[in-house]
Amino acid sequence: MLLLEGLTVAVAGRLVLRDINMEIKPGETHVLFGPNGSGKTTLLGTIMGFPRYKVTAGRILFRGRDITGLPVNERAAMGIGMAFQRPPTLHGVMLEDIVRFASRNRIAPETLAGSLNMNDFLGREVNRGFSGGELKRSELLQLLAQNPELILLDEPESGVDLENIALIGHAINYLLEKEVAPWDSRSLREMRRGRTKSGLIITHSGYILNYVEADVGHVIYEGMLSCSGNPRELFGCIKRIGYGECVRCALQGARGISSNVCRD
């Protein structure tokens, strides 16, 4: 689904990502951990094709096609969708209109909005005056309408209270074909058997792992992918000893040096 080969990225002339290599296969969900300023959002923005992120080396392949030089709109049309951590307000654009446009009249906006308790927001301008949790639900509503093949989520649980995080989790699972959406006629067995949708989720708190099952976890540190593995084990290590020590432990393992710090 997604292949990053030696991806190196600069922002405003400053190198932010260095030699990123990652493969996400169809049907897989990956999570990305990392401290603030490590390059997590830059990675998602680069995959989506935002022009402020300049690829200086390497390439991005989506479903076997090199998309490194393609603009955002072409990537979206191909089936890549992203939910922002801090989405913009779209003055003069009603949420109902953008949902209807993104879904190409495939599903009624009211049907999609009902799954996220967003029906009362359809007549409002996109994201105007929304709380943190409402912003996240608005972003996911738009993604549900778009129905992309590769879903990029930037900290979907941040700013969301405990009452709404379950709604967020269900919406993500609908997107990733891990749960049957209310408007989907397939059985869960049919859905899982034919699942191809993939995801890359940035998480800082790790709470989303309680609601969305992930296959692979990655740690990004100082602009480089330092290690990959079981998402819950990686996050447990990070909580116990912090990012810096977790990375040092991974590097020791790669060099054949035994370390029990993550297992203690």
C-alpha positions in Angstrom: 0.0 0.0 0.0 2.7 2.5 1.0 6.5 2.2 0.6 9.0 4.9 1.8 12.5 4.5 0.5 15.3 6.6 1.9 12.9 9.5 2.4 14.7 12.7 3.5 12.7 15.9 4.0 13.5 19.5 4.7 11.2 22.3 6.0 12.1 25.9 5.3 15.6 24.8 4.5 16.1 22.7 7.7 16.5 18.9 7.5 13.7 17.3 9.5 13.5 13.7 8.3 16.5 11.6 7.4 16.5 8.3 5.4 13.0 7.1 6.4 12.3 3.5 5.2 8.9 2.0 5.9 6.5 -0.4 4.3 2.7 -0.6 5.1 1.0 -3.6 3.4 -2.6 -3.7 2.4 -4.8 -4.2 5.5 -2.1 -3.2 8.0 -2.4 -0.5 10.6 0.8 1.1 11.8 1.3 3.6 14.7 4.1 6.1 15.0 5.5 7.2 18.4 7.9 10.0 19.0 8.5 13.1 21.2 7.4 16.6 20.1 9.5 17.9 17.3 10.7 14.5 16.2 9.2 14.7 12.7 5.9 12.8 13.1 3.6 15.4 11.5 6.2 16.2 8.9 6.2 12.5 7.8 2.4 12.5 7.4 2.4 15.8 5.6 5.1 14.6 3.2 3.1 11.5 2.4 0.0 13.6 1.8 2.0 16.0 -0.4 1.9 19.4 1.3 4.3 21.7 -0.5 6.0 23.1 2.6 7.7 19.7 3.0 10.5 19.3 0.5 11.7 15.8 -0.4 15.4 16.1 -0.9 16.1 12.4 -1.3 14.2 9.1 -1.6 10.8 8.4 -2.8 7.2 7.6 -1.9 5.3 4.8 -3.6 1.6 4.3 -3.2 0.1 1.1 -4.5 3.3 0.6 -6.6 3.2 4.1 -8.2 5.8 6.7 -7.4 3.9 9.7 -6.1 6.9 11.7 -4.8 6.2 14.6 -7.2 2.4 14.6 -7.2 0.3 17.4 -5.7 -2.1 16.9 -2.8 -5.3 16.8 -4.9 -4.0 14.0 -7.1 -2.9 11.9 -4.0 -6.4 12.4 -2.5 -8.0 11.4 -5.7 -5.9 8.2 -5.7 -7.1 7.2 -2.3 -5.0 8.9 0.4 -6.7 10.8 3.2 -5.5 12.6 6.3 -7.0 13.9 9.5 -5.1 16.9 11.0 -4.2 17.4 14.6 -5.1 21.1 14.2 -7.3 21.4 11.2 -8.1 24.8 9.6 -11.5 26.6 9.7 -13.1 26.9 6.3 -15.2 30.1 6.4 -18.2 30.0 4.1 -18.1 26.2 3.6 -20.8 24.2 5.4 -19.8 20.9 6.9 -22.8 19.2 5.1 -21.6 20.4 1.7 -18.0 19.2 2.1 -19.2 15.8 3.4 -21.7 15.5 0.5 -19.0 16.5 -2.0 -16.3 14.1 -0.6 -18.7 11.2 -0.6 -19.9 11.9 -4.2 -23.4 11.3 -2.9 -22.5 7.7 -2.1 -24.0 8.0 1.4 -26.2 10.8 2.9 -24.3 13.2 5.1 -26.9 12.6 7.9 -26.1 8.9 7.9 -22.4 9.5 8.2 -22.7 12.2 10.8 -25.0 10.1 12.9 -22.1 7.7 13.7 -20.2 10.6 15.2 -23.0 12.5 16.8 -22.4 15.3 14.3 -25.8 15.9 12.8 -26.2 19.2 14.7 -23.0 20.4 13.1 -23.8 19.8 9.5 -25.3 23.3 9.0 -22.2 25.0 10.5 -19.1 26.2 8.8 -16.4 23.6 8.8 -14.6 23.6 12.1 -15.7 27.1 13.1 -16.0 27.4 16.9 -15.6 23.6 17.3 -14.0 22.2 20.5 -11.0 19.9 20.4 -13.2 16.8 20.4 -15.6 18.2 17.9 -12.7 19.1 15.5 -11.5 15.4 15.6 -15.0 14.2 15.0 -15.4 16.6 12.1 -12.1 15.4 10.6 -13.1 11.8 10.8 -16.6 12.6 9.4 -14.9 14.0 6.3 -12.6 11.0 6.0 -15.6 8.7 6.3 -17.1 10.6 3.4 -13.9 10.4 1.3 -13.5 6.7 2.1 -9.7 6.6 1.3 -7.5 3.5 0.9 -4.7 4.8 3.1 -5.7 6.7 6.2 -3.3 9.1 7.9 -4.3 10.2 11.4 -2.4 12.9 13.4 -3.0 12.3 17.1 -6.7 11.4 16.8 -7.2 11.1 20.5 -5.6 14.5 21.6 -8.1 17.0 23.0 -10.8 14.3 23.1 -12.6 13.6 26.4 -13.3 10.0 27.7 -16.9 10.3 26.6 -16.0 10.8 22.9 -12.9 8.8 22.5 -14.9 5.6 22.0 -16.8 7.4 19.1 -13.4 8.3 17.6 -12.2 4.7 18.0 -15.3 3.3 16.3 -15.0 5.8 13.4 -11.3 4.8 12.8 -12.3 1.2 12.9 -15.0 1.9 10.3 -12.4 3.6 8.1 -9.9 0.7 8.5 -12.6 -2.0 7.9 -12.1 -3.4 11.4 -15.7 -2.8 12.3 -18.9 -2.9 10.2 -20.3 0.6 9.8 -24.0 1.1 10.3 -24.4 1.8 6.5 -22.3 -1.2 5.4 -24.2 -4.2 4.2 -21.2 -6.6 4.5 -20.8 -9.0 7.4 -17.8 -8.7 9.7 -16.4 -11.9 8.3 -16.7 -10.7 4.7 -15.1 -7.4 5.6 -12.1 -8.9 7.3 -11.6 -11.4 4.6 -11.4 -8.7 1.9 -9.8 -5.9 4.0 -7.2 -3.9 2.2 -7.4 -0.5 3.8 -4.3 0.6 5.7 -3.5 3.2 8.3 -0.7 5.2 9.8 -1.6 6.8 13.1 0.5 9.2 15.1 -0.1 8.8 18.9 1.5 10.6 21.7 -0.6 9.4 24.6 -1.1 5.8 23.3 -4.8 5.9 24.4 -5.9 5.1 20.8 -4.4 1.6 21.2 -7.2 0.8 23.6 -9.7 1.3 20.8 -7.9 0.5 17.6 -5.8 -2.7 17.1 -2.5 -1.9 15.4 -0.2 -4.3 13.7 3.2 -2.5 13.8 4.6 0.3 15.9 7.5 2.7 15.0 9.5 5.1 17.1 10.8 8.2 15.3 13.5 10.1 17.2 15.4 13.2 16.0 14.1 12.7 12.5 15.0 9.1 12.1 13.1 5.8 12.5 15.0 4.2 15.4 13.0 1.0 15.8 9.9 -0.9 14.9 8.0 -3.7 16.6 4.9 -4.7 18.6 3.0 -1.4 19.3 2.0 -2.1 22.9 5.5 -3.4 23.8 7.1 -0.3 22.3 4.7 2.0 24.1 5.2 0.2 27.4 9.0 0.6 27.0 8.6 4.3 26.2 6.4 4.8 29.3 8.9 3.1 31.6 12.2 4.6 30.4 11.4 7.4 28.0 12.2 7.9 24.3 15.9 8.5 24.6 16.6 5.3 26.6 14.2 3.3 24.5 16.1 4.3 21.3 19.5 3.5 23.0 18.1 0.1 23.9 17.0 -0.6 20.3 20.4 0.5 18.9 22.2 -1.8 21.3 20.0 -4.7 20.2 20.7 -3.9 16.5 24.4 -4.1 17.4 24.1 -7.4 19.1 24.5 -6.0 22.6 22.2 -7.6 25.2 19.9 -5.2 27.1 17.1 -6.0 29.5 16.1 -2.5 30.3 12.9 -2.7 28.2 12.0 -6.0 29.8 12.4 -5.1 33.4 
